[in-house]
Amino acid sequence: MEESNVRANIKGVVVDNGHGGDDPGAVSNGLREKDFTLEAGKYMYNRLKDLGIPVAITRDTDRTLTREERINTMVNSFGNGEDVLILSNHVNAGGGEGAEVYYPLRNNDELAELILEEIGNQGQIKRGTYQRRLPEDPSKDYYYIQRLTPDTQSLLIEYGFIDNPRDVQKLQNNLLDYVEGVVKAVANYAGVTYTPPGGISEETGRYTVQKGDTLWSIAQKFNTTVDALRTANNLTSNVLQIGQVLIIPRNQDTPMDTITYTVQRGDSLWKIANQFNTTVNTIRDLNHLTTDILQIGQVLQIPVNETNTEQTTLYTVQRGDTLWSIANRYNTTVNTLRSLNNLASDILSVGQVLRLPGNSGETNPTDKTYTVQRGDTLYRISQQFQVPIEQLIDRNNLTTTILQPGQVLIIPR
């Protein structure tokens, strides 16, 4: 990215991962601050690079940095001017809860407030933005990173408390969400177009690897191939790291094949993605979703991939259905249905959509279906269709003779 695309007073960003090596930082219940900060900093570095923002990093491995080494890396990367941002990642201790941002005595709180606001937008509690003074000389900053980089905008970001059980859970599950908030704040501050993770940056043509991504899922998402991704990125392994930045080949013009799916009661993006062997990010991007909240009846486009194109039939579960009755009706097996739909349980929900094998066809193509009406009984239905009650029970795998209005029954020949 050309530097002219960055706001005039931002020359570059230095990402600092607090502590490291022999210095674990805050420690609680076997957790170490240095591990959290390394994860946060590596992700931040890759995302800023992905957005085209000039960026450097103090450490990208678990190694010990002396004070001098850390400061030298900071000031030698982009200089020691006010056009340089230093973002030092930390985790707090002391029993509090939430995120804090510390900014130097020489600066205003504009960037600190932007960062804290975006972390809050990701779900973390916002404690506040602060300045801290050296007790023996209140004219100087307390933190040496701010004190020894006298002209930069150097901020310390505390993402949560390592000794607070609620924050520990958040740090383990949502740390990178909070870091993404910082990335967004910096992009907005620098005047750079922000591209959320999961999409290709228009400036760089790159994609940042998300949790659950594989080369295959990324290739499907961007209508390319695994081999093309390997070649474009000089990959020798299929193993990806969260935050890794990939170049996406741009020579594919064929749009992604899709099917439509209508949201049912109890659906979530995760459930639908799992059902159709795709990813939440793929569904979000394909449908231009700005929230994960779904509405019953909402129609989604679902990408067609190698697994869900093997079948040509989608079946919507009806009241009274079981895996056994569906397998029996469509000439397949329960194990095939489990495997094809990634089912961890045999329990089905009315309205759930199942994929059926491509060679499936109803065993009895002339069978009919009947929707139970108020007042219906098995005896009345058997008389109406001249079918023995025993056949109705067996064909529908019924465990009770009690029927519910709206229940769909298979009527044998």
N, C-alpha and C positions, 0 to 999 in steps of 0.2 A: 504494500500500500504506500502511496506517496505521502510524504510527511505533510503536504499541504492539506490533506484530508483530515488531519488531526488539528484540534483547536490550537491556535498560535502559541499559547503559553504552556503546551505540553510537549516536551521533547521525547520523553520515554518513561516507562514504568519499571521499577525494580521490585520484584517479588522476593520477599524475605521469609523463609521458613524458620520460625523461632527455634532456638536450642539445637539439638542434634548431637549424635555421637556420644561422647562421655557425659553430655549434659542432657538429661531426660526432660528437664522442665518440671512442671507439676505432675505428681504421680498420685493415683488413687485406685485402689482395688485392682492392681495389676495393669492399669491403663497409664500410658505415658503421653504427655503433651507433645513431645517431639514427633510421635507417630501421626497424630492428628494434623500437626502443622505441615509435615511433609506431604501428606495426602492433599491437603488444602492448597498448598503452594504450587505443587506440580499441576494440579487441575487449573488453577488460576493462570499460571504461565501459559499453558496450552490454549486456554480460551482467549486470552488477550492476543496471543499470536494468531489464533484463528481469525480474530476480528481485524487483524492488520495493524494492531497497536504495537509500536516498538517496545520490546520488553526484554528484561534480563532477570536472572534468578541467582540468589546467593548460594543455595545448595539444592541439588536434586537427588541426593542420596543421604543416607544416615551417617553423616560424618561430623566430626567436631570442627567448629569454626572458632578461632580466637576472635576477640573483639576487633583487633586490627584487620584480620582477614575479612570479616563481615563488612566493616566500614569501607575498606578499600574496594571491595566488589561493588558496593553501592555507589561510591563517588566516581569510580573509574568507568562505570557502564555508560552513563549519559552526562556525567559532570555533576557539579554540586550546586546547580542553579535552582531557582524557584520554578523552572519549567520541568522539573523532574519530580515524579511521584514515587514514594517508597511506601509499599504496603507490607507491613510486618504481621504475619499470621500467628496468633496465639490462642491458647485455651486458658481460662481463668481457674482460680481455686479460692476457697474461702467460704463455700456454702451458699453463695448467692445463686441467682438464676437469670439467664438471658445474656444478651450480647451488649458489648460496650465498644466504643471507638475513642481512642485518645489522639488528639491532634496537638501540634506544637504551639508554644506561646506566641510564635511569630506569625501564625496563620489564623484565618477565621475558620468558622465551623462549617462552611458550605459543603465541602466534599465529605467531611465526617458525617454530617446529617444526611446527605444523599445515600451514603453507604449504609448507615444504620436503618434508614427507611426501607431500603431494598431488602436488607436481611429480615426486617420485620414482615415485609410482604411475602417472604418465603416461610413464615410461620414461627419465627423465633421471637421471644420476648425482647423488647427494646428497653434496656436499662438507661442508656443515655450516652451523650458525647461529652468528653471531659478533657481538661488540661491538668497536668500534674507537675508540681514544682519540686525542685531539689531542696530538701529541708535546710541544708547548710548554706544554700545560696538561692533564695526564691526567685531570682532573676533568670535562672537557668531551668531547662526542662529536666524532669526526673529521669526519663529514659535516655540511656546513652545513644540510642539510635537517632533520637531527635536532637540530642545535645551536640553530637559530633558530626551532624550533617546540617550545618547551620542555615543553609539557604534553600534546602529542598522542602517539599511538602511531604513529610514523613508521618505516617499514621500507624498506630498499633491497633489491630482488630482482634478483639476477644470474642470468640464465637459462642462461648458458653462455659459452664463450670464443670470441671472434671470430677468434682466431689459432690455433685448434686445428681441424684438418681434420674430425675426427669431430664436434666440437660445431657447426662451421659447417653440416654436413649436417643435423644435428638442428635447428638454428635455422631453416634454410630450409624444412624439411619438417614440423617438429613444434612450432614455437614456440607456436602457438595452443592446442595440447594442454596445454602447460605452463601457459599463462595460465589455461586452464579449471581446472586444478588449483588455482590461486590463488583463483579465483572460488569453487570448492567449499569451500575452507578458510575463506574469509571468511564465506560463508553459514552454515556450521556454527558458526563462532565467534559469529556475530551471532544465532544461533537462528532463522534463516530457512530455510524449507523449500527444499531445493536441487532444482531441476529440470534435468536434463542438457540440453545443446543437442540440438536435433532433436525436442523435444516442446514442447507449449504449456505455458507457466507457468500453473498454476491460479489464481495470485494476479492475474495481469495479462492473461491471454488472449493473450499475445504469443509469437512464435516468432523465434529468432535464426537468421539465414541462415548455412548451412554451405557448405563448399567443394563445388562442383558443383550447388548448388541453382539452379533457375530458377523463375520465377513459375508455369510450367505444372506442374513437379514438386511444388511446394509446394501448389498448388491440388488436385492429385490426392491428395496425402498427407492433406490435411485435408478432403477431400470438399467443396470449394468451387470457384469459378471464377476465372480470371485477372482478369476484369472486376471481380468482387467484391473481390479483393485490391487491385486498382488503386484502386478507389473508397474502400475502408476506409483506405488508407494515402496517399491523395492523390498517387499515383505518376503521373509524366508520361513515364516510360521503363520499359522492361522490364529494364534493367540493374540487377543487385543487387550489393551488396558483402558480403563475408564479415564477419559480426558485426552486420550491419544487423538491426534489430528490426522485425518486421512485426506488425501487428494481424491476427488471424485471425477472420474473421466467424464468429459462433457460431450462426447460424440454420439450419445444415444438420443434419438429423436422420437422413438416409439413410446407412446404413453403407457403407463402401467395398466394392465388389465385388472378389472375390478368386478365384484358382484355387489349387490345391495343387501343390506340387512336392516331389519326393523327392530329397534330397541324394545326389549321385553321388561316386564317388572323384575327387579332384582339384578338387572344387568349392570356391569361396570366396564370401563375400558379394558381393565386387566382381564376380566372374565371373557370378554369378546375376543381380545387378542389371543388369549390362550386357546379358545375354542377354534379359531381359524389359523392357528400356527403362524401368527405374525407378532408385531410388537405394538405397545401402546403408542410410542412415538410415531410409528408408521400411520396408525389410524388417525392420530391427532393431525399430522401434516396433511394427509390425504383429504381430510374433511375440514381443514382450516379451523380446527377447534381452538378456542382460547380458554376453555375450562374443561375439566374432567367430569363435570356434572352432566348426566344424560337425562333425557326426558322420554317417558314411555311413548312409543309411536314414532320417535325420531328415526329418520332413515340415514344410515351410514354407508359409505362406500368402503368395501373391504378388499384389500389387494389379493389377487389370485397368485398363489405360488405353487411350487411343485407338489406340495402335499394336498392343498385343497382343490387342485385341478384334476387330481386323480379320480374324483367323483363328479358325477353330473347331477346328483340329486341332493337337495336339502330337505330335511324333514322336520316339521314343527311338532314338538311333543304335545299330545292331547291328554286330557284328563283320563286317567286309567292306564296310560301307557307304561310299560316297563321295558328295560333293555331286551328282555327275553321275548316279549310280544313283538317288538319292532324287528328284532333279528329274525324271528320266525316268519313275520309277514313279508320281509324283503329278502328272504333267502340268503341270509348271512349269519354270522355268529356273534354272540355277546362279546367275546374277546376282540373281534375285529372292530366292533363299534367302540369299545373302550379305547383301543389303540388309536383309531382314526380320529377320535375326538378328545384325546388326552384326558380321559376321565379318571379321576382318582376315587370315584364312588359310583355305585350303581343307582344312586338316588337321582331322579329326574324331576325337572320343574315344568309345569305347564307353560307352553310358549317357548321353551328352550329349543334351539335349532341344532340338529345333528347332521353331520355329513354321513352319507351312505356310500358304500363302495360303488365304483363305476359300473360294475356288472350286476348291480342289485336290480331286482324287479320283484313285484309282488308275487309271492308263491301262488296265490289265487287271484289272478287279475280281475276276475268277475266278482270278487268280494265287494260288498258295499259297506259304507259307514253310516252310522245313525247317531244323531245327537239326542241324548236323553232329555225328555221334556218333564215338566213338573207333573207328578202323579204316575209316571212310568214305573213299571216293575219288570223284572226279567220275564215273568210269565206273560205279561201283556205283549212285550216285544217279541217273545218266542212265538206267540200266536199270530202276531201281525205279519212276521216274516216266515212263518212255518219252519222254524229252526228249533231243535230241541234245546232246552235250557242248558243241558250239559255241554253242548257244543259252544254256546255263547260264553259260558264260564271258561272253558278250555281255550277258545280262540282269543279271548281277551285277558287270559291269565288272571282272572278275578279271584280274590281271596275272601270276598263277601258278596252277598246278594243285594246289599244296599247300594242303590244308585243315586247319583247326584245330578241335578239339572245341569246341562251343559257338557256332561261327560260324553265322550265319543266312543262308540262301540263298533267293532268290526263285525259285520253280519256275514257269516260263512255262506258259501253256496248251498 
